[in-house]
Amino acid sequence: MELITAMEKRQSIRRYKEGNIPIEDLREIIRAASLAPSGKNTQNWRFLVITDERIKLGVADTIESKAQRISSSISQVDSKKGEKFIKFCKNFTTFFKNAPALVIVYTKEYTPEGYHELGAMGESMDFLHHLKYCTNPACQGLGAAIEHALLRAVDLGYGGTWLTSPNYAANEVNEFLKNETGFAPEVEFFMAAMLSLGIPEDNQKSPGRLSVDEVATFI
Ligand SMILES: Cc1cc2nc3c(=O)[nH]c(=O)nc-3n(C[C@H](O)[C@H](O)[C@H](O)COP(=O)(O)O)c2cc1C
């Protein structure tokens, strides 16, 4: 498939047809992710590919339990917001129950060059915080890797959604995986996103985009 066709075809897929993704295709999707550029070639990404139905549903249950707890807390302040949180979780998080594959994406922090030295020289906390947490290369490289994976998935005839909403339950998901499978992310790595993957159901809607003139300035 032409690259531009894959880009145009890619959309967030939240409903899936019956059918699994062969392991060699999943490996290929991860290989494509690994081709992404990253600051200093840190390759600050790791992937846990889950096709075991019981484990995948266990991850979903873990997230739903945490969402219930968060919803109760929010409801103490604003009951409508609490209800909305649970609805969001069902529609935009645990829909991955119906996907044949779930990929958990881990990353690690990246300390910008000179960060500690600048701190020692009295550089402002605002500047250092911005450098480390807003413009940080780690999340930019990770984003490139995830997009590579999604585009390769489209190229192979699949579809998926990039999710960060499960991050609310990152600690609980880690604990569940450790207890049930013995899996633990590498030292310093933490959960940053998930990817649901499968064969797309037809007719899924995507929001529109700003035009080139709205997002770019040419001088
Ligand atoms: C960093 C990131 C986080 C996202 N998190 C979620 C999520 O938790 N749940 C979800 O359903 N979609 C999630 N999405 C998908 C976006 O909602 C979607 O990409 C956007 O609305 C544009 O629609 P499209 O992907 O169909 O073009 C996420 C996308 C990105 C890039």
The ligand as an SDF file (V2000), in Angstrom:
LIG
                    3D

 31 33  0  0  0  0  0  0  0  0999 V2000
   -1.9170   10.2900   22.3700 C   0  0  0  0  0  0  0  0  0  0  0  0
   -3.2970    9.8110   22.0040 C   0  0  0  0  0  0  0  0  0  0  0  0
   -4.1370    9.3210   22.9880 C   0  0  0  0  0  0  0  0  0  0  0  0
   -5.3930    8.8140   22.6560 C   0  0  0  0  0  0  0  0  0  0  0  0
   -6.1560    8.2160   23.6350 N   0  0  0  0  0  0  0  0  0  0  0  0
   -7.3300    7.6560   23.2930 C   0  0  0  0  0  0  0  0  0  0  0  0
   -8.0700    6.9240   24.2480 C   0  0  0  0  0  0  0  0  0  0  0  0
   -7.6840    6.7660   25.3970 O   0  0  0  0  0  0  0  0  0  0  0  0
   -9.2510    6.3670   23.8610 N   0  0  0  0  0  0  0  0  0  0  0  0
   -9.7180    6.4810   22.5820 C   0  0  0  0  0  0  0  0  0  0  0  0
  -10.7820    5.9330   22.2810 O   0  0  0  0  0  0  0  0  0  0  0  0
   -9.0320    7.1710   21.6340 N   0  0  0  0  0  0  0  0  0  0  0  0
   -7.8450    7.7430   21.9510 C   0  0  0  0  0  0  0  0  0  0  0  0
   -7.1130    8.3870   21.0060 N   0  0  0  0  0  0  0  0  0  0  0  0
   -7.6260    8.5020   19.6280 C   0  0  0  0  0  0  0  0  0  0  0  0
   -8.0950    9.9230   19.3090 C   0  0  0  0  0  0  0  0  0  0  0  0
   -9.3140   10.1840   19.9300 O   0  0  0  0  0  0  0  0  0  0  0  0
   -8.2080   10.0430   17.7890 C   0  0  0  0  0  0  0  0  0  0  0  0
   -6.9500    9.7970   17.2070 O   0  0  0  0  0  0  0  0  0  0  0  0
   -8.6970   11.4100   17.3260 C   0  0  0  0  0  0  0  0  0  0  0  0
   -9.9960   11.6750   17.8040 O   0  0  0  0  0  0  0  0  0  0  0  0
   -8.7050   11.5060   15.7980 C   0  0  0  0  0  0  0  0  0  0  0  0
   -9.5070   10.4770   15.2420 O   0  0  0  0  0  0  0  0  0  0  0  0
   -8.9110    9.3980   14.2410 P   0  0  0  0  0  0  0  0  0  0  0  0
   -7.7920    8.6660   14.9340 O   0  0  0  0  0  0  0  0  0  0  0  0
  -10.0490    8.4680   13.9260 O   0  0  0  0  0  0  0  0  0  0  0  0
   -8.4220   10.1150   13.0300 O   0  0  0  0  0  0  0  0  0  0  0  0
   -5.8550    8.8760   21.3090 C   0  0  0  0  0  0  0  0  0  0  0  0
   -4.9960    9.3900   20.3210 C   0  0  0  0  0  0  0  0  0  0  0  0
   -3.7350    9.8270   20.6590 C   0  0  0  0  0  0  0  0  0  0  0  0
   -2.8190   10.3090   19.5560 C   0  0  0  0  0  0  0  0  0  0  0  0
  1  2  1  0
  2  3  1  0
  2 30  2  0
  3  4  2  0
  4  5  1  0
  4 28  1  0
  5  6  2  0
  6  7  1  0
  6 13  1  0
  7  8  2  0
  7  9  1  0
  9 10  1  0
 10 11  2  0
 10 12  1  0
 12 13  2  0
 13 14  1  0
 14 15  1  0
 14 28  1  0
 15 16  1  0
 16 17  1  0
 16 18  1  0
 18 19  1  0
 18 20  1  0
 20 21  1  0
 20 22  1  0
 22 23  1  0
 23 24  1  0
 24 25  2  0
 24 26  1  0
 24 27  1  0
 28 29  2  0
 29 30  1  0
 30 31  1  0
M  END
$$$$
